[in-house]
C-alpha cells in the first residue's frame, strides 16, 4: 500500500502544473489531494480503498489538534466486531426496526465505540445495536460492503464497563437487574461508592439500591457504607428497602 501511494505521488509530481509546487518543487496541498484522487481512481478493489481510507485517517489523527476518538473513524469488517458481555441495554423489535429505518434513510451518523481486543478484532463498548443492524439487515450490509464504522478507545475492562453504562444512561436506557450485576462487578474490582457515583453519574442511594438488588452482602461490609445504608433506609423507608 505504501509503495502504491508513493508511486502515485511521484507520478503526480511529474504531471503537476508549475503552480502546484513551490519554488523548490515541494509537495503542496493541491498536489497531495490530486495524488489521493489518482489513487482512488486507479484502485478498483474495495478492500484496497478501505485500507487506504483507514491509513489516511490514522495519519490525519496523528497530526490533528483534536485527539478525540471520533477524529479517527475506521472501517472494519463486520465479522471482526463482537458484542461484550456486560451491556445492560436491550432494544425491543419495534425500536430495532426503527433503528434500521433510520440507518437506511440517514446512514451511520455515529460510529460504533469499540476496544481492540486483538490485532484486528474489536469488542463493542457502545453501539451494539448499530452493529447488529449492519450485520443482520442485508440492505445495510451490502451498502457497507460488510464493514462497520468504529472508533477505538483503549481502556481496561472496568473502565470500558463504565463507558458503556455512561452511554446507556445518557440515552436513558438501562436495565435495573443487569445494572446491579455490573455494580457488583465494579465493587469486586475495587471501585468504592464514591468512584461509582462519580464515574457513572449516579446518586449514592441509587448505588445502594443496585447493591441491594444484587444481594451482595460483602458490599455492605465497610463502616462508611453501613452509615450510608442507614441514611438510605431513613430516607426511603423499610418497604422500599425490601
Secondary structure, DSSP 4 states (H G I P E B T S, - for coil): -HHHHHHHHHHHHHH--GGGS-TT----HHHHHHHHHHHHHH---HHHHHHHHHHHHHHHHHH-S---GGGS-EEEEGGGEE--S-------HHHHHHHHHHHHHH---SPEEEEEEETTEEEEEE-HHHHHHHHH-HHHHHHTTTEEEEEE----HHHHHHHHHHHHHHTT---HHHHHHHHHHHHHTT--HHHHHHHHT--HHHHHHHHHHHT-GGGG-SHHHHHHHHHHHHHHHHHHH-
